[in-house]
Amino acid sequence: MLSRLYAKWMYAWETALTTRDTNRIVRPLEWGFDWLQDFSPLAAEPHVPAADNAADEYARMIAVNHDIIARADEFFGYQTPTDFRLERRHPQLFPTNVRPETLEEDAELRRQAETGESDEADFLRFTSPVRTLYPENDIVNARWYPAHPDSQRGKPKQAMIVMPQWNADAFSHNALCTLFNQFGVSCLRLSKPYHDIRRPAELERSDYAVSSNIGRTTEACRQAVIDIRSCIDWLQQQGYEQFGVLGTSLGSCYAFIAAAFDPRLQVCAFNHASTWFGDVVWTGQSTRHIRASFEQAGLTQDQVREIFAIVSPMSYMDRFAAHPKRVLVIHATYDLTFPLEFSLDALKQFEQRKIDYVSKVLPCGHYTTGEFPYKYLDGWYLGSFVYNAFKQLAKQHPSTKNELSPENRQALQQG
C-alpha cells in the first residue's frame, strides 16, 4: 500500500516538473540530410521533396545510418584543435526556461558581474573540429576546475570531463566538479553543443541538440563526442595521464559514445542510461513535443529507433566493451524520461559483455534526481565511485607502483 502511494506521489511530482516549462516547441519533421552530406554520399544525393515521398526519405535515412555506423571510426574521428586557450570571465547562467525565479537569478548574476561582486572563472575555449551553421556553437566552452597541486601529489594527474543534462544551464553540475577537486581530480565542465554560451540567439532552449531534425540531432552528437575527445587532448598537453567522463541524461549518451571510441576514458559514470536514443525520444515526457512531430509525419516508435541508430549507445556496445573501464550506471525507479525498462536493458547488455560496472538505483524519477533529498544521494553515488575508481587507477600507474612508501624512504635515508 505504502509503495503504491509513494509511486503515485513520485509520478505526480515527476510529471509536474516535466510540464512546468511552457516554451517547448513542436517543429515539423526534417530529415536533415544536408547536415550529414559532408560525410555520407547517400546523404549528399540530390532529391526532390514531395508530400508522398516520406517512405523514400525514411529508407534513405536508414541507409545513411547504416553507412555511417559502418564507418563510425571516421565519423567520430577528428584533427586535434590548434587554438586551445583559457578565457577568464564572469560565469553567466544562460537559463533555458522563462520561469520568474530563474529569470530573477539570471538578472542577479548579471548584476553581480557588472558590479564586480562575483569572481571570474577560467574557461577552456577552442574551435570545434565539427563545424555547423552557427558560429557561436562551434566555439567549444568548458569551465576549468583544476585540482590543487597538493591534492595531486604522489599520483598521476587525473581529470574528468563532466557533461550535464539536456537544456542544463551553465551552473548545472559545477558542484560535482568542486567535489571531485577534493579528491585531487581536475574537471572540465563541458557545455554541450547548442547549450549555454553556445546556444544560438534565436533559441530559448537548447532545441537544436535534440529535435525533429534528424540530421542536425545526429551531427550534434558527433560534435559533442569529438569535443570530449578534444578536451582530453588539451588535458594531455597539460600533463594529465588518466581520464574519466561523467554524463547525465543526454550527457550520458554522448559520454558513452565518446568512451566507446576513445580508450583514454577509463572511468565512466552514466547518470541515467538507455540503449536506444529513439526509444527515449518516443516514450520520454521531456521529448513529448518531438514525438508529436514524428507522429504527425506518420512515423512509429520502431522507425524512430532506426533513424536515430547513429546516436544510440546500443550501436557501439561491443566497441565500448573492447577496452577495460570502470563504469557506474545510475538509474531511477520512477523515471518517466528514461523509462526503467530501457535502463535495465543497458545493464543487461553490460552483463552479457562482461563489462566491469557498478549499478546504483535512485528511489525517484529523472527530474526529481535534482531535488532534495535525492540529489544528495545521487551526488554520494557519483562522488564515491569517482573517488574509488581513480584511486584504483592510480595504483596501476607505473609511477605509483614504483614510488617508495614513506617508511622505506625513511629507512633509506637513515641507512
N, C-alpha and C positions, 0 to 999 in steps of 0.2 A: 504493500500500500504506500509506504513512505517513498519507495524507489519510484513508483509511478507518479507520485506528486512532485517529486524532485525533477523527474524528466519533463513533466508538463511545464513546471516553472522555468526550467532551463531552456526549453524550446521557445517558450514565450519571450524570455529575455533575449535570446539569440535573434529571434525574428524582429524584435523591437530595435535592436542595434543595427540589423542589416537593412532596415527600412526607414531609418531616420533621415538619411540623406536624400534630397529630392532633386539632385542635379545629375542623375543618371540619364543618359540619352539613348533612345532606340534608334540606331542608324541602319540604313539598308545594307543588305549583304553586298560585299565587294570581294571578288576573287583575289584581287591584288597581285596579278601575275607580274605587273611592272616592278614590284618590289623584289622579285626573285629572278628577273631576266638577266641580271649580270652574272648569274651563276649557272642556271639551268637553261639549256637550249629549248627545252619543252615549254618553259615559261615565256621565252622570247618569240615563239611562233606567232605570227600575225593572226588575229582573229577578229570576227565581226560580232559585237554584242547583239543579242536578239532575245526577245521575250521567251521564245521557245527553245533557246539554246542552253538552258540550265543543265540538262543532262550531259551535254558535251563539255561544258565548263567544269562540271563536277568530275567527270572522267579525266579531264586534262589535269586538274589539281591533284588527283590521286596519282597520276603518272609523275607529276613533279615531285610529290612526296617520295615516291619510290626512287626516283633518280637522285634526289638529294641525300636520302638516307644511305644509299649505296655508296655515295662519295662524301660521307659526312666528315671524314678527316679533312678534306679540302674545304668544306662548307664552314667548319669551325676553326679552320687554320687562319693564320694571320702573320703579318710582319710586325715585330715589336715597335711600338711608337718611339719616336726620337725627340719628342718635345715635352717629356716629363718635367713638371715644375711644381713647386709648392706655392700656393697663393694664401695670403693671410687676410682674412676679412671677418666681419661680424656675422655669426650664424643667423639665418632667417628661417622662418617656419615653413613657408610655401604650403599653406593648407590646401586640401582638396575637397573641403566641404564648406558650406556657407552658413553653418550654424553660428548664431550670435556669439557664443562663448569662444569659438575658435577664432573668429574674426577679431574679437577683443584681444585675445592672446597674441595674435599676429601683430596688431597695432602696437601693443605694449612692447614687444620685442623690437619693433622698428624704432620706437621712441627711445628705448634704452641704447640702441646702436647710435642714433643721432646725437645723443647727449653724452656718449662715452661711458655710460653706466654698465655696459656689458663688455666682456672680454672678447678679443678677436681669437680666432682659431685657425689652424693650418688645414688646408685642403689640397690634396693631390689633384692636379689638372693635367690633362693631355688630350690629344685628338684621337678619337676612337678609330681603329682600323676599318670599322664599318661606317660608311657614310650614308646618311639619309637625306630627306628633303628639308630637314630642319637643322640649321647651323647650331642653334643652342643645344640641341640634343646630342650633337656629335662631339661636344667638349665634355669629356668624362669628368665626374666630380666625386671625390671620395674624401670624407673628413678623416684626418690623420690623428690617431691616438697612439703615440709611441710610448712603450713601457719605460719606466725609469731604468737607467743603466744598472742600478744596484740590484733590481729585481731580476735582471737577466744574467747576472754574473754566475759563472760556473756551469753554464749550459749553452747550447746553440741558440742563436737568435730565432725566435718563433713569432709567427704572425697569423692573424685571422682576417679573412675577408668577410664582412658582415653585410647581408642584404635583407632589408625588411620586406614587409608585405606589399602587395599591390595597393596603390594610392596612399602609401605611407607619406607623412610629412617629413621634413628634414631632421626632426628631432627623434623620430622613432628609432629605437634600438641603440641610441647613444649610451644609455645607462649600461647596457651589456658590454660595450667597448670599455667603459671605465672599470667595470668588474673584471674583465679579462686582463686589463693592465695590472691589477693587483697580483695576478699570477705570473707576471713577467712576460705576458703575451701582448705584443703590439697589435693594433687593429686599424684596418681601413674600412670605414663605414661607407659602402659604395652606393651611390644614387643610381637606381636602375634607369634604363632608357625611358625617356618621357616623364621622369619624376623630378620633383622639387625644382632645382635650378635648371634642369634640363628640359623642363616642360614648356612646350610652345605656348606663346602668349594667348593663342586662340582657345586654349583649354582651361577649364576649371578643375577637371580631374585628369588623371593620367590615362586617359581613354585609349591612346594610341598603342599602349603596351599590350593590351588585350582588347580586341574589338571584333566586330563582324567583318573587318577587312582581313582576310586570311593571310595574304602575303605580308602585309605590314606587321601583323602579330608574329609571324614566323621570323621576319627579319629583326624584330625587336629582341627575340630570344637569341638569335645569332649574335647580335651586338652585345647583349648582356654577358653571354658566355665568353666572348672574346675580350670584353672589358675586364672580366675577372682574371683571365689569364694574363692580360697586360699588366694588371696590378701586381701579380706575382713577379713579373719581370722586373718591375721597379723595386719591389722589396728585395729581390736578389741583388740588385745593384747596390742596395744599402747594406748588404752583408747578411741578410736573413737566409736561413737554411731550411727551416721546417714550417709547413704551411697548412692552414685549415680553412674551411669555409662554413659559414652558418647562413642558412636561408630560411625565411619564414613565408609560408604560403606560396605565392608566385616566386618569391625569392628562393624557396627550396627547390623548385623546378629548375631554375637557372643554375643553382648551386650543384644540383645532381648532374646535370649535363656537363657542366664545366669539369667536375671531378671525373666524369667518365672519359673525358678527352685529355685530361691533364694529370698525370700520375704524381705531380708535385703536391697535389692536395691529398694529404694523408689523414687529416682529421675532418670529418664531415658531420655537421649537426643539421638535421632536417626537422624544422619546427612546423609540423603538419606536412603530410606527404600523400601522394597519389601516384598511380601508374599512368593513366591516360589523361592528357590535357583536355581533350574534348569531352570526356565524361564529367569532369569538374565544371566546365563551361555549361554543359547541358543541365546538370542537376543542382548546381550551387545557387544559393539565394543571392549572392553578391553579383552573379552574372546573369540574372534572370532577364535583363534588358538585352543581352547579347543573344540569349536563346530565343527571345521574341523575334529578333531579326532573322534567325535561321528558320524558325517555324513559318514566318511569313513567306520565306523563299521556298518552303516545302521540303526542307531537309529533315532528316531523322537523327536520333542520337547516334546510331551506328555510323551514319555518314559524317557527322561532325567529328566523331572519334577518328575517322580515317583522314580527314582533311587537315587534322592537327597532329598527324603522326610524327612529323619532323620535330615538334617541340614537346614530345611526350617522353618522360623518363623510361617508359617501357621499351621504347625503340632502342635504347642504349644500355639495357640492363646487363647484358653479357659483357659489354665493354667496361662497365663500371666494376664488375666483379673480377676483372682480369688482373687488377693490381691491389695489393693489400691496403686496407684502410681501417681506421677506427670510426665507426658510424653510430650516430644516435638518431633514432626516429621517435618523434613525439606526435601522438595523435590524441584527439578529443572524442570522448564517448558520444557527445551530443552535438557533433559538428554538422551544420546544415550547409556549409560551403565546400568542405572536403568530406563528403559523407563517409561514415565509418567503414563501409564495405570496401571503399577504394583504398583507404589507409591499410586495412587488414590485407588487402591484395598485395600491397607493396611489401609488407612483412613476409608474406608467403613467397614472393619472388626472391627476397633476400635469403630465406631459408633454403630454397631449392638450389641456390647458387653458393651456399655456404659462406655468405658474406658475414664478417665479424661485426655484429651490430648489437646495440642495446635498445630496448623498446621501453618507453615510458608513456603512461596514459593519464590524461588530464580529465577530471570529472566535470567537464564544462563543454563549451562549444568553440567555434572558430573565433568569433569576435569577442566572446567572453573571456578568452585567454588573456586579453589585455586588461581585464577588470580585476579589482580586488575580490577575493584573495588569490585568484588563480594565476595572476601574473607573477606572483612571488614563487609559487610552486613551479611554474614554467622556468623562471629565472634560476631556481635552485637546480633543476634538472640540467639546464644548459650549462650553468657555471660549473657544477661538479663534474660533468662529463668533459668539458674542455680542459679543466684543471688536470684531471687524471689522464686524459688521452695525451696531452702534451708532456706530462711528467713521464709517462711510459715511453713516449717517443724520444725524449731526451736521453733516456738510459741506453737507447740503442745507438746513439750517435758516437762515432769513434772518439771524438774529443772528450766526451763524458766518460766513456768506458776506460779510457787511458788516464783519466785525471786521478791523481793521488788523493786519498782520503786525508782529512786534517790530521788524524793520528799518525799515518805513515809519513806525511810531510814533516811533522814534528820530530819523529824518530830519526829521519834522515838528517835533519838539522842538528839534533843532539849528538848523532854519531860522528 
